């Protein structure tokens, strides 16, 4: 069981570490909200979505998705369009510390919607979860399979919580102009991810 836990922990950490759309969004919320607690709707939503995807993957959905080329193509196409949209939203948004930013600051409901979207419509998150974690879990059974799954889930919760906290600390240290620059860079990363997925899978 210890081997399964270590495997799940290392695998999940390796998958979640890159600066993807989920990470960019959670970090931005931590940086822009007045308090860490106000960024929790995004953190909890992203963590719950990852938990759901991991459980679905371990329960065998990965076998269905990976075997269905049409479903995989539709998933990728929809995800790429969503990434482009998210890039525009983040690029045009203003940090909460700027004058007049109250209208553009993410309220809890909007945090939940966006966090769910970047989690459930993000091709990288879905393919990593279903394709990698789901496939890896096949080598385990019984208690070892659940230990592997639990380790992956714990990493997700700890990572998003820590990322929002780092964003909060960064937001307190930086000026509004720097936070606006972070938004621009975040948008470019998201657009770059969309382009990579498009060229990698459709050309």
Contact map, one row per residue, 1 for C-alpha under 8 A:
11111000000000000000000000000000000000000000000000000000000000000000000000000000000000000000000000000000000000000000000000000000000000000000001100100000000000000000000000000000000000000000000000000000000
11111100000000000000000000000000000000000000000000000000000000000000000000000000000000000000000000000000000000000000000000000000000000000000000000000000000000000000000000000000000000000000000000000000000
11111110000000000000000000000000000000000000000000000000000000000000000000000000000000000000000000000000000000000000000000000000000000000000000000000000000000000000000000000000000000000000000000000000000
11111111000000000000000000000000000000000000000000000000000000000000000000000000000000000000000000000000000000000000000000000000000000000001000110110000000000000000000000000000000000000000000000000000000
11111111100000000000000000000000000000000000000000000000000000000000000000000000000000000000000000000000000000000000000000000000000000000000000100110110000000000000000000000000000000000000000000000000000
01111111110000000000000000000000000000000000000000000000000000000000000000000000000000000000000000000000000000000000000000000000000000000000000000010010000000000000000000000000000000000000000000000000000
00111111111000000000000000000000000000000000000000000000000000000000000000000000000000000000000000000000000000000000000000000000000000000000000000010000000000000000000000000000000000000000000000000000000
00011111111100000000000000000000000000000000000000000000000000000000000000000000000000000000000000000000000000000000000000000000000000000000000000111111000000000000000000000000000000000000000000000000000
00001111111110000000000000000000000000000000000000000000000000000000000000000000000000000000000000000000000000000000000000000000000000000000000000010011011000000000000000000000000000000000000000000000000
00000111111111000000000000000000000000000000000000000000000000000000000000000000000000000000000000000000000000000000000000000000000000000000000000000000000000000000000000000000000000000000000000000000000
00000011111111100000000000000000000000000000000000000000000000000000000000000000000000000000000000000000000000000000000000000000000010000000000000000001000000000000000000000000000000000000000000000000000
00000001111111110000000000000000000000000000000000000000000000000000000000000000000000000000000000000000000000000000000000000000000010000000000000000011001100000000000000000000000000000000000000000000000
00000000111111111000000000000000000000000000000000000000000000000000000000000000000000000000000000000000000000000000000000000000000000000000000000000001001100000000000000000000000000000000000000000000000
00000000011111111100000000000000000000000000000000000000000000000000000000000000000000000000000000000000000000000000000000000000000000000000000000000000000000000000000000000000000000000000000000000000000
00000000001111111100000000000000000000000000000000000000000000000000000000000000000000000000000000000000000000000000000000000001000000000000000000000000000000000000000000000000000000000000000000000000000
00000000000111111100000000000000000000000000000000000000000000000000000000000000000000000000000000000000000000000000000000000000000000000000000000000000000100100000000000000000000000000000000000000000000
00000000000011111110000000000000000000000000000000000000000000000000000000000000000000000000000000000000000000000000000000000000000000000000000000000000000000000000000000000000000000000000000000000000000
00000000000001111111001000000000000000000000000000000000000000000000000000000000000000000000000000000000000000000000000000000000000000000000000000000000000000000000000000000000000000000000000000000000000
00000000000000001111101100000000000000000000000000000000000000000000000000000000000000000000000000000000000000000000000000000000000000000000000000000000000000000000000000000000000000000000000000000000000
00000000000000000111111100000000000000000000000000000000000000000000000000000000000000000000000000000000000000000000000000010000000000000000000000000000000000000000000000000000000000000000110010000000000
00000000000000000011111110000000000000000000000000000000000000000000000000000000001000000000000000000000000000000000010001000000000000000000000000000000000000000000000000000000000000000000010000000000000
00000000000000000001111111000000000000000000010000000000000000000000000000000000000000000000000000000000000000000010011000000000000000000000000000000000000000000000000000000000000000000000000000000000000
00000000000000000111111111100000000000000000000000000000000000000000000000000000000000000000000000000000000000000000000000000000000000000000000000000000000000010010000000000000000000000000000000000000000
00000000000000000011111111110000000000000000000000000000000000000000000000000000000000000000000000000000000000000000000000000000000000000000000000000000000000000000000000000000000000000100000000000000000
00000000000000000000111111111000000000000000000000000000000000000000000000000000000000000000000000000000000000000010000000000000000000000000000000000000000000000000000000000000000000000000000000000000000
00000000000000000000011111111100000000100110000000000000000000000000000000000000000000000000000000000000000000000010000000000000000000000000000000000000000000010011001000000000000000000000000000000000000
00000000000000000000001111111110000000000000000000000000000000000000000000000000000000000000000000000000000000000000000000000000000000000000000000000000000000000011111100000000000000000000000000000000000
00000000000000000000000111111111000000000000000000000000000000000000000000000000000000000000000000000000000000000000000000000000000000000000000000000000000000000001001000000000000000100000000000000000000
00000000000000000000000011111111100000100100000000000000000000000000000000000000000000000000000000000000010000000000000000000000000000000000000000000000000000000001001100000000000000000000000000000000000
00000000000000000000000001111111101100100000000000000000000000000000000000000000000000000000000000000000000000000000000000000000000000000000000000000000000000000011111100100000000000000000000000000000000
00000000000000000000000000111111100000000000000000000000000000000000000000000000000000000000000000000000000000000000000000000000000000000000000000000000000000000001011111110000001000000000000000000000000
00000000000000000000000000011111110000000000000000000000000000000000000000000000000000000000001110000000100000000000000000000000000000000000000000000000000000000000001100100000001000000000000000000000000
00000000000000000000000000001111111101100000000000000000000000000000000000000000000000000000000100000000100000000000000000000000000000000000000000000000000000000000000100000000000000000000000000000000000
00000000000000000000000000000001111101000000000000000000000000000000000000000000000000000000000100000000000000000000000000000000000000000000000000000000000000000000000000000000000000000000000000000000000
00000000000000000000000000000100111111100000000000000000000000000000000000000000000000000000000000000000000000000000000000000000000000000000000000000000000000000000000100000000000000000000000000000000000
00000000000000000000000000000100111111110000000000000000000000000000000000000000000000000000000000000000000000000000000000000000000000000000000000000000000000000001100100000000000000000000000000000000000
00000000000000000000000000000000001111110000000000000000000000000000000000000000000000000000000000000000000000000000000000000000000000000000000000000000000000000000000000000000000000000000000000000000000
00000000000000000000000000000000111111111000000000000000000000000000000000000000000000000000000000000000000100000000000000000000000000000000000000000000000000000000000000000000000000000000000000000000000
00000000000000000000000001001100101111111110000000000000000000000000000000000000000000000000000000000000000100100000000000000000000000000000000000000000000000000001000000000000000000000000000000000000000
00000000000000000000000000000000000111111111000000000000000000000000000000000000000000000000000000000000000000000000000000000000000000000000000000000000000000001000000000000000000000000000000000000000000
00000000000000000000000000000000000001111111100000000000000000000000000000000000000000000000000000000000000110110000000000000000000000000000000000000000000000000000000000000000000000000000000000000000000
00000000000000000000000001001000000000111111110000000000000000000000000000000000000000000000000000000000000100110110000000000000000000000000000000000000000000000000000000000000000000000000000000000000000
00000000000000000000000001000000000000111111111000000000000000000000000000000000000000000000000000000000000000000010000000000000000000000000000000000000000010011001000000000000000000000000000000000000000
00000000000000000000000000000000000000011111111100000000000000000000000000000000000000000000000000000000000000000000000000000000000000000000000000000000000010000000000000000000000000000000000000000000000
00000000000000000000000000000000000000001111111110000000000000000000000000000000000000000000000000000000000000010011000000000000000000000000000000000000000000000000000000000000000000000000000000000000000
00000000000000000000010000000000000000000111111111000000000000000000000000000000000000000000000000000000000000000011001000000000000000000000000000000000000000010000000000000000000000000000000000000000000
00000000000000000000000000000000000000000011111111100000000000000000000000000000000000000000000000000000000000000000000000000000000000000000000000000000100110010000000000000000000000000000000000000000000
00000000000000000000000000000000000000000001111111110000000000000000000000000000000000000000000000000000000000000000000000000000000000000000000000000000000000000000000000000000000000000000000000000000000
00000000000000000000000000000000000000000000111111111000000000000000000000000000000000000000000000000000000000000001001100000000000000000000000000000000000000000000000000000000000000000000000000000000000
00000000000000000000000000000000000000000000011111111100000000000000000000000000000000000000000000000000000000000000001000000000100000000000000000000000100100000000000000000000000000000000000000000000000
00000000000000000000000000000000000000000000001111111110000000000000000000000000000000000000000000000000000000000000000000000000000000000000000000000000100100000000000000000000000000000000000000000000000
00000000000000000000000000000000000000000000000111111111000000000000000000000000000000000000000000000000000000000000000000000000000000000000000000000000000000000000000000000000000000000000000000000000000
00000000000000000000000000000000000000000000000011111111100000000000000000000000000000000000000000000000000000000000000000000100110000000000000000000000000000000000000000000000000000000000000000000000000
00000000000000000000000000000000000000000000000001111111110000000000000000000000000000000000000000000000000000000000000000000000110011000000000000001001100000000000000000000000000000000000000000000000000
00000000000000000000000000000000000000000000000000111111111000000000000000000000000000000000000000000000000000000000000000000000000000000000000000001000000000000000000000000000000000000000000000000000000
00000000000000000000000000000000000000000000000000011111111111000000000000000000000000000000000000000000000000000000000000000000010000000000000000000000000000000000000000000000000000000000000000000000000
00000000000000000000000000000000000000000000000000001111111111000000000000000000000000000000000000000000000000000000000000000000111011100000000000000000000000000000000000000000000000000000000000000000000
00000000000000000000000000000000000000000000000000000111111111000000000000000000000000000000000000000000000000000000000000000000010011101100000010001000000000000000000000000000000000000000000000000000000
00000000000000000000000000000000000000000000000000000011111110000000000000000000000000000000000000000000000000000000000000000000000001000000000000000000000000000000000000000000000000000000000000000000000
00000000000000000000000000000000000000000000000000000001111111110000000000000000000000000000000000000000000000000000000000000000000001000000000000000000000000000000000000000000000000000000000000000000000
00000000000000000000000000000000000000000000000000000001111111111000000000000000000000000000000000000000000000000000000000000000010001000000000000000000000000000000000000000000000000000000000000000000000
00000000000000000000000000000000000000000000000000000001110111111100000000000000000000000000000000000000000000000000000000000000011001100000000000000000000000000000000000000000000000000000000000000000000
00000000000000000000000000000000000000000000000000000000000111111110000000000000000000000000000000000000000000000000000000000000000000100000000000000000000000000000000000000000000000000000000000000000000
00000000000000000000000000000000000000000000000000000000000111111111000000000000000000000000000000000000000000000000000000000000000000000000000000000000000000000000000000000000000000000000000000000000000
00000000000000000000000000000000000000000000000000000000000011111111101100000000000000000000000000000000000000000000000000000000010000000000000000000000000000000000000000000000000000000000000000000000000
00000000000000000000000000000000000000000000000000000000000001111111100100000000000000000000000000000000000000000000000000000000001000000000000000000000000000000000000000000000000000000000000000000000000
00000000000000000000000000000000000000000000000000000000000000111111100000000000000000000000000000000000000000000000000000000000000000000000000000000000000000000000000000000000000000000000000000000000000
00000000000000000000000000000000000000000000000000000000000000011111111100000000000000000000000000000000000000000000000000000000000000000000000000000000000000000000000000000000000000000000000000000000000
00000000000000000000000000000000000000000000000000000000000000001111111110000000000000000000000000000000000000000000000000000000000000000000000000000000000000000000000000000000000000000000000000000000000
00000000000000000000000000000000000000000000000000000000000000000001111111000000000000000000000000000000000000000000000000000000000000000000000000000000000000000000000000000000000000000000000000000000000
00000000000000000000000000000000000000000000000000000000000000001001111111100000000000000000000000000000000000000000000000000000000000000000000000000000000000000000000000000000000000000000000000000000000
00000000000000000000000000000000000000000000000000000000000000001101111111110000000000000000000000000000000000000000000000000000000000000000000000000000000000000000000000000000000000000000000000000000000
00000000000000000000000000000000000000000000000000000000000000000000111111111000000000000000000000000000000000000000000000000000000000000000000000000000000000000000000000000000000000000000000000000000000
00000000000000000000000000000000000000000000000000000000000000000000011111111100000000000000000000000000000000000000000000000000000000000000000000000000000000000000000000000000000000000000000000000000000
00000000000000000000000000000000000000000000000000000000000000000000001111111110000000000000000000000000000000000000000010100000000000000000000000000000000000000000000000000000000000000000000000000000000
00000000000000000000000000000000000000000000000000000000000000000000000111111111000000000000000000000000000000000000000000100000000000000000000000000000000000000000000000000000000000000000000000001000000
00000000000000000000000000000000000000000000000000000000000000000000000011111111100000000000000000000000000000000000000000000000000000000000000000000000000000000000000000000000000000000000000000000000000
00000000000000000000000000000000000000000000000000000000000000000000000001111111110000000000000000000000000000000000000010000000000000000000000000000000000000000000000000000000000000000000000000000000000
00000000000000000000000000000000000000000000000000000000000000000000000000111111111000000000000000000000000000000000000011100000000000000000000000000000000000000000000000000000000000000000000000000000000
00000000000000000000000000000000000000000000000000000000000000000000000000011111111100000000000000000000000000000000000001100000000000000000000000000000000000000000000000000000000000000000000001101100000
00000000000000000000000000000000000000000000000000000000000000000000000000001111111110000000000000000000000000000000000000000000000000000000000000000000000000000000000000000000000000000000000001000000000
00000000000000000000000000000000000000000000000000000000000000000000000000000111111111000000000000000000000000000000000011000000000000000000000000000000000000000000000000000000000000000000000000000000000
00000000000000000000100000000000000000000000000000000000000000000000000000000011111111100000000000000000000000000000010001000000000000000000000000000000000000000000000000000000000000000000011011000000000
00000000000000000000000000000000000000000000000000000000000000000000000000000001111111110000000000000000000000000000000000000000000000000000000000000000000000000000000000000000000000000000011001000000000
00000000000000000000000000000000000000000000000000000000000000000000000000000000111111111000000000000000000000000000000000000000000000000000000000000000000000000000000000000000000000000000000000000000000
00000000000000000000000000000000000000000000000000000000000000000000000000000000011111111100000000000000000000000000000000000000000000000000000000000000000000000000000000000000000000000010010000000000000
00000000000000000000000000000000000000000000000000000000000000000000000000000000001111111110000000000000000000000000000000000000000000000000000000000000000000000000000000000000000000000111011000000000000
00000000000000000000000000000000000000000000000000000000000000000000000000000000000111111111000000000000000000000000000000000000000000000000000000000000000000000000000000000000000000000010000000000000000
00000000000000000000000000000000000000000000000000000000000000000000000000000000000011111111100000000000000000000000000000000000000000000000000000000000000000000000000000000000000000000000000000000000000
00000000000000000000000000000000000000000000000000000000000000000000000000000000000001111111100000000000000000000000000000000000000000000000000000000000000000000000000000000000000000110110000000000000000
00000000000000000000000000000000000000000000000000000000000000000000000000000000000000111111100000000000000000000000000000000000000000000000000000000000000000000000000000000000000000110110000000000000000
00000000000000000000000000000000000000000000000000000000000000000000000000000000000000011111110000000000000000000000000000000000000000000000000000000000000000000000000000000000000000000000000000000000000
00000000000000000000000000000000000000000000000000000000000000000000000000000000000000001111111000000001000000000000000000000000000000000000000000000000000000000000000000000000000100100000000000000000000
00000000000000000000000000000000000000000000000000000000000000000000000000000000000000000001111101001001100000000000000000000000000000000000000000000000000000000000000000000000000100100000000000000000000
00000000000000000000000000000001000000000000000000000000000000000000000000000000000000000000111111001000100000000000000000000000000000000000000000000000000000000000000000000001001100000000000000000000000
00000000000000000000000000000001110000000000000000000000000000000000000000000000000000000000011111101101100000000000000000000000000000000000000000000000000000000000000000000000000000000000000000000000000
00000000000000000000000000000001000000000000000000000000000000000000000000000000000000000000001111101000000000000000000000000000000000000000000000000000000000000000000000000001000000000000000000000000000
00000000000000000000000000000000000000000000000000000000000000000000000000000000000000000000011111111000000000000000000000000000000000000000000000000000000000000000000000000001000000000000000000000000000
00000000000000000000000000000000000000000000000000000000000000000000000000000000000000000000000111111100000000000000000000000000000000000000000000000000000000000000000000000000000000000000000000000000000
00000000000000000000000000000000000000000000000000000000000000000000000000000000000000000000000001111110000000000000000000000000000000000000000000000000000000000000000000000000000000000000000000000000000
00000000000000000000000000000000000000000000000000000000000000000000000000000000000000000000011111111111100000000000000000000000000000000000000000000000000000000000000000000000000000000000000000000000000
00000000000000000000000000000000000000000000000000000000000000000000000000000000000000000000000100111111100000000000000000000000000000000000000000000000000000000000000000000000000000000000000000000000000
00000000000000000000000000000000000000000000000000000000000000000000000000000000000000000000000000011111100000000000000000000000000000000000000000000000000000000000000000000000000000000000000000000000000
00000000000000000000000000000000000000000000000000000000000000000000000000000000000000000000110100001111110000000000000000000000000000000000000000000000000000000000000000000000000000000000000000000000000
00000000000000000000000000000001100000000000000000000000000000000000000000000000000000000000011100001111111000000000000000000000000000000000000000000000000000000000000000000000000000000000000000000000000
00000000000000000000000000001000000000000000000000000000000000000000000000000000000000000000000000000001111111100000000000000000000000000000000000000000000000000000000000000000000000000000000000000000000
00000000000000000000000000000000000000000000000000000000000000000000000000000000000000000000000000000000111111100000000000000000000000000000000000000000000000000000000000000000000000000000000000000000000
00000000000000000000000000000000000001101100000000000000000000000000000000000000000000000000000000000000011111110000000000000000000000000000000000000000000000000000000000000000000000000000000000000000000
00000000000000000000000000000000000000001000000000000000000000000000000000000000000000000000000000000000011111111000000000000000000000000000000000000000000000000000000000000000000000000000000000000000000
00000000000000000000000000000000000000000000000000000000000000000000000000000000000000000000000000000000011111111100000000000000000000000000000000000000000000000000000000000000000000000000000000000000000
00000000000000000000000000000000000000101100000000000000000000000000000000000000000000000000000000000000011111111110000000000000000000000000000000000000000000000000000000000000000000000000000000000000000
00000000000000000000000000000000000000001100100000000000000000000000000000000000000000000000000000000000000111111111000000000000000000000000000000000000000000000000000000000000000000000000000000000000000
00000000000000000000000000000000000000000000000000000000000000000000000000000000000000000000000000000000000011111111100000000000000000000000000000000000000000000000000000000000000000000000000000000000000
00000000000000000000000000000000000000000100000000000000000000000000000000000000000000000000000000000000000001111111110000000000000000000000000000000000000000000000000000000000000000000000000000000000000
00000000000000000000010011000000000000000110110000000000000000000000000000000000000000000000000000000000000000111111111000000000000000000000000000000000000000000000000000000000000000000000000000000000000
00000000000000000000000000000000000000000000110010000000000000000000000000000000000000000000000000000000000000011111111110000000000000000000000000000000000000000000000000000000000000000000000000000000000
00000000000000000000000000000000000000000000000000000000000000000000000000000000000000000000000000000000000000001111111111000000000000000000000000000000000000000000000000000000000000000000000000000000000
00000000000000000000110000000000000000000000000000000000000000000000000000000000001000000000000000000000000000000111111111000000000000000000000000000000000000000000000000000000000000000000000000000000000
00000000000000000000010000000000000000000000010011000000000000000000000000000000000000000000000000000000000000000011111111001100000000000000000000000000000000000000000000000000000000000000000000000000000
00000000000000000000000000000000000000000000000010000000000000000000000000000000000000000000000000000000000000000001111111001100000000000000000000000000000000000000000000000000000000000000000000000000000
00000000000000000000000000000000000000000000000000000000000000000000000000100110010000000000000000000000000000000001111111100100000000000000000000000000000000000000000000000000000000000000000000000000000
00000000000000000000100000000000000000000000000000000000000000000000000000000011011000000000000000000000000000000000111111111100000000000000000000000000000000000000000000000000000000000000000000000000000
00000000000000000000000000000000000000000000000000000000000000000000000000110011000000000000000000000000000000000000000011111110000000000000000000000000000000000000000000000000000000000000000000000000000
00000000000000000001000000000000000000000000000000000000000000000000000000000000000000000000000000000000000000000000000001111111000000000000000000000000000000000000000000000000000000000000000000000000000
00000000000000000000000000000000000000000000000000000000000000000000000000000000000000000000000000000000000000000000001101111111100000000000000000000000000000000000000000000000000000000000000000000000000
00000000000000000000000000000000000000000000000000001000000000000000000000000000000000000000000000000000000000000000001111111111111000000000000000000000000000000000000000000000000000000000000000000000000
00000000000000000000000000000000000000000000000000000000000000000000000000000000000000000000000000000000000000000000000000111111111100000000000000000000000000000000000000000000000000000000000000000000000
00000000000000100000000000000000000000000000000000000000000000000000000000000000000000000000000000000000000000000000000000011111111110000000000000000000000000000000000000000000000000000000000000000000000
00000000000000000000000000000000000000000000000001001100100000000000000000000000000000000000000000000000000000000000000000001111111111000000000000000000000000000000000000000000000000000000000000000000000
00000000000000000000000000000000000000000000000000001101110011001000000000000000000000000000000000000000000000000000000000000111111111100000000000000000000000000000000000000000000000000000000000000000000
00000000000000000000000000000000000000000000000000000000100001000100000000000000000000000000000000000000000000000000000000000111111111100000000000000000000000000000000000000000000000000000000000000000000
00000000000000000000000000000000000000000000000000000000000000000000000000000000000000000000000000000000000000000000000000000011111111110000000000000000000000000000000000000000000000000000000000000000000
00000000001100000000000000000000000000000000000000000100110000000000000000000000000000000000000000000000000000000000000000000001111111111000000000000000000000000000000000000000000000000000000000000000000
00000000000000000000000000000000000000000000000000000100111111000000000000000000000000000000000000000000000000000000000000000000111111111100000000000000000000000000000000000000000000000000000000000000000
00000000000000000000000000000000000000000000000000000000110001100000000000000000000000000000000000000000000000000000000000000000011111111110000000000000000000000000000000000000000000000000000000000000000
00000000000000000000000000000000000000000000000000000000000000000000000000000000000000000000000000000000000000000000000000000000000111111111000000000000000000000000000000000000000000000000000000000000000
00000000000000000000000000000000000000000000000000000000010000000000000000000000000000000000000000000000000000000000000000000000000011111111100010011000000000000000000000000000000000000000000000000000000
00000000000000000000000000000000000000000000000000000000010000000000000000000000000000000000000000000000000000000000000000000000000001111111100000000000000000000000000000000000000000000000000000000000000
00000000000000000000000000000000000000000000000000000000000000000000000000000000000000000000000000000000000000000000000000000000000000111111100000000000000000000000000000000000000000000000000000000000000
00010000000000000000000000000000000000000000000000000000000000000000000000000000000000000000000000000000000000000000000000000000000000011111110110010000000000000000000000000000000000000000000000000000000
00000000000000000000000000000000000000000000000000000000000000000000000000000000000000000000000000000000000000000000000000000000000000001111111111000000000000000000000000000000000000000000000000000000000
00000000000000000000000000000000000000000000000000000000000000000000000000000000000000000000000000000000000000000000000000000000000000000001111111000000000000000000000000000000000000000000000000000000000
10000000000000000000000000000000000000000000000000000000000000000000000000000000000000000000000000000000000000000000000000000000000000000000111111100000000000000000000000000000000000000000000000000000000
10011000000000000000000000000000000000000000000000000000000000000000000000000000000000000000000000000000000000000000000000000000000000000001111111110000000000000000000000000000000000000000000000000000000
00010000000000000000000000000000000000000000000000000000010000000000000000000000000000000000000000000000000000000000000000000000000000001001111111111000000000000000000000000000000000000000000000000000000
00000000000000000000000000000000000000000000000000000000000000000000000000000000000000000000000000000000000000000000000000000000000000000000111111111100000000000000000000000000000000000000000000000000000
10011001000000000000000000000000000000000000000000000000000000000000000000000000000000000000000000000000000000000000000000000000000000000000001111111110000000000000000000000000000000000000000000000000000
00011111100000000000000000000000000000000000000000000000000000000000000000000000000000000000000000000000000000000000000000000000000000001001000111111111000000000000000000000000000000000000000000000000000
00000001000000000000000000000000000000000000000000000110010000000000000000000000000000000000000000000000000000000000000000000000000000001000000011111111100000000000000000000000000000000000000000000000000
00001001000000000000000000000000000000000000000000000000000000000000000000000000000000000000000000000000000000000000000000000000000000000000000001111111110000000000000000000000000000000000000000000000000
00001101100100000000000000000000000000000000000000000000000000000000000000000000000000000000000000000000000000000000000000000000000000000000000000111111111000000000000000000000000000000000000000000000000
00000001101110000000000000000000000000000000000000000100000000000000000000000000000000000000000000000000000000000000000000000000000000000000000000011111111100000000000000000000000000000000000000000000000
00000000000000000000000000000000000000000000001001100100000000000000000000000000000000000000000000000000000000000000000000000000000000000000000000001111111110000000000000000000000000000000000000000000000
00000000100000000000000000000000000000000000000000000000000000000000000000000000000000000000000000000000000000000000000000000000000000000000000000000111111111000000000000000000000000000000000000000000000
00000000100110000000000000000000000000000000000000000000000000000000000000000000000000000000000000000000000000000000000000000000000000000000000000000011111111100000000000000000000000000000000000000000000
00000000000110010000000000000000000000000000001001100000000000000000000000000000000000000000000000000000000000000000000000000000000000000000000000000001111111110000000000000000000000000000000000000000000
00000000000000000000000000000000000000000011001000000000000000000000000000000000000000000000000000000000000000000000000000000000000000000000000000000000111111111000000000000000000000000000000000000000000
00000000000000000000000000000000000000000000000000000000000000000000000000000000000000000000000000000000000000000000000000000000000000000000000000000000011111111100000000000000000000000000000000000000000
00000000000000010000000000000000000000000000000000000000000000000000000000000000000000000000000000000000000000000000000000000000000000000000000000000000001111111110000000000000000000000000000000000000000
00000000000000000000001001000000000000000010011000000000000000000000000000000000000000000000000000000000000000000000000000000000000000000000000000000000000111111111000000000000000000000000000000000000000
00000000000000000000000000000000000000010010000000000000000000000000000000000000000000000000000000000000000000000000000000000000000000000000000000000000000011111111100000000000000000000000000000000000000
00000000000000000000000000000000000000000000000000000000000000000000000000000000000000000000000000000000000000000000000000000000000000000000000000000000000001111111110000000000000000000000000000000000000
00000000000000000000001001100100000000000000000000000000000000000000000000000000000000000000000000000000000000000000000000000000000000000000000000000000000000111111111000000000000000000000000000000000000
00000000000000000000000001111110000100100010000000000000000000000000000000000000000000000000000000000000000000000000000000000000000000000000000000000000000000011111111100000000000000000000000000000000000
00000000000000000000000000100100000100000000000000000000000000000000000000000000000000000000000000000000000000000000000000000000000000000000000000000000000000001111111110000000000000000000000000000000000
00000000000000000000000000100110000000000000000000000000000000000000000000000000000000000000000000000000000000000000000000000000000000000000000000000000000000000111111111000000000000000000000000000000000
00000000000000000000000001111111000000000000000000000000000000000000000000000000000000000000000000000000000000000000000000000000000000000000000000000000000000000011111111100000000000000000000000000000000
00000000000000000000000000101111101100000000000000000000000000000000000000000000000000000000000000000000000000000000000000000000000000000000000000000000000000000001111111110000000000000000000000000000000
00000000000000000000000000000010000000000000000000000000000000000000000000000000000000000000000000000000000000000000000000000000000000000000000000000000000000000000111111111000000000000000000000000000000
00000000000000000000000000000010000000000000000000000000000000000000000000000000000000000000000000000000000000000000000000000000000000000000000000000000000000000000011111111100000000000000000000000000000
00000000000000000000000000000111000000000000000000000000000000000000000000000000000000000000000000000000000000000000000000000000000000000000000000000000000000000000001111111110001000000000000000000000000
00000000000000000000000000000010000000000000000000000000000000000000000000000000000000000000000000000000000000000000000000000000000000000000000000000000000000000000000111111100000000000000000000000000000
00000000000000000000000000000000000000000000000000000000000000000000000000000000000000000000000000000000000000000000000000000000000000000000000000000000000000000000000011111110000000000000000000000000000
00000000000000000000000000000000000000000000000000000000000000000000000000000000000000000000000000000000000000000000000000000000000000000000000000000000000000000000000001111111011000000000000000000000000
00000000000000000000000000000000000000000000000000000000000000000000000000000000000000000000000000000000000000000000000000000000000000000000000000000000000000000000000000101111111000000000000000000000000
00000000000000000000000000000000000000000000000000000000000000000000000000000000000000000000001011000000000000000000000000000000000000000000000000000000000000000000000000000111111100000000000000000000000
00000000000000000000000000000000000000000000000000000000000000000000000000000000000000000000000000000000000000000000000000000000000000000000000000000000000000000000000000000011111110000000000000000000000
00000000000000000000000000000000000000000000000000000000000000000000000000000000000000000000000000000000000000000000000000000000000000000000000000000000000000000000000000000111111111000000000000000000000
00000000000000000000000000000011000000000000000000000000000000000000000000000000000000000000001000000000000000000000000000000000000000000000000000000000000000000000000000100111111111100000000000000000000
00000000000000000000000000000000000000000000000000000000000000000000000000000000000000000000111000000000000000000000000000000000000000000000000000000000000000000000000000000001111111110000000000000000000
00000000000000000000000000000000000000000000000000000000000000000000000000000000000000000000000000000000000000000000000000000000000000000000000000000000000000000000000000000000111111111000000000000000000
00000000000000000000000000000000000000000000000000000000000000000000000000000000000000000000000000000000000000000000000000000000000000000000000000000000000000000000000000000000011111111100000000000000000
00000000000000000000000000010000000000000000000000000000000000000000000000000000000000000110110000000000000000000000000000000000000000000000000000000000000000000000000000000000001111111110000000000000000
00000000000000000000000000000000000000000000000000000000000000000000000000000000000000000110000000000000000000000000000000000000000000000000000000000000000000000000000000000000000111111111000000000000000
00000000000000000000000000000000000000000000000000000000000000000000000000000000000000000000000000000000000000000000000000000000000000000000000000000000000000000000000000000000000011111111100000000000000
00000000000000000000000100000000000000000000000000000000000000000000000000000000000000100110000000000000000000000000000000000000000000000000000000000000000000000000000000000000000001111111110000000000000
00000000000000000000000000000000000000000000000000000000000000000000000000000000000001110110000000000000000000000000000000000000000000000000000000000000000000000000000000000000000000111111111000000000000
00000000000000000000000000000000000000000000000000000000000000000000000000000000000000100000000000000000000000000000000000000000000000000000000000000000000000000000000000000000000000011111111100000000000
00000000000000000001000000000000000000000000000000000000000000000000000000000000000000000000000000000000000000000000000000000000000000000000000000000000000000000000000000000000000000001111111110000000000
00000000000000000001100000000000000000000000000000000000000000000000000000000000001101100000000000000000000000000000000000000000000000000000000000000000000000000000000000000000000000000111111111000000000
00000000000000000000000000000000000000000000000000000000000000000000000000000000001100100000000000000000000000000000000000000000000000000000000000000000000000000000000000000000000000000011111111100000000
00000000000000000000000000000000000000000000000000000000000000000000000000000000000000000000000000000000000000000000000000000000000000000000000000000000000000000000000000000000000000000001111111110000000
00000000000000000001000000000000000000000000000000000000000000000000000000000000001000000000000000000000000000000000000000000000000000000000000000000000000000000000000000000000000000000000111111111000000
00000000000000000000000000000000000000000000000000000000000000000000000000000001101100000000000000000000000000000000000000000000000000000000000000000000000000000000000000000000000000000000011111111100000
00000000000000000000000000000000000000000000000000000000000000000000000000000001000000000000000000000000000000000000000000000000000000000000000000000000000000000000000000000000000000000000001111111110000
00000000000000000000000000000000000000000000000000000000000000000000000000000000000000000000000000000000000000000000000000000000000000000000000000000000000000000000000000000000000000000000000111111111000
00000000000000000000000000000000000000000000000000000000000000000000000000010001000000000000000000000000000000000000000000000000000000000000000000000000000000000000000000000000000000000000000011111111110
00000000000000000000000000000000000000000000000000000000000000000000000000000001000000000000000000000000000000000000000000000000000000000000000000000000000000000000000000000000000000000000000001111111111
00000000000000000000000000000000000000000000000000000000000000000000000000000000000000000000000000000000000000000000000000000000000000000000000000000000000000000000000000000000000000000000000000111111111
00000000000000000000000000000000000000000000000000000000000000000000000000000000000000000000000000000000000000000000000000000000000000000000000000000000000000000000000000000000000000000000000000011111111
00000000000000000000000000000000000000000000000000000000000000000000000000000000000000000000000000000000000000000000000000000000000000000000000000000000000000000000000000000000000000000000000000001111111
00000000000000000000000000000000000000000000000000000000000000000000000000000000000000000000000000000000000000000000000000000000000000000000000000000000000000000000000000000000000000000000000000001111111
00000000000000000000000000000000000000000000000000000000000000000000000000000000000000000000000000000000000000000000000000000000000000000000000000000000000000000000000000000000000000000000000000000111111
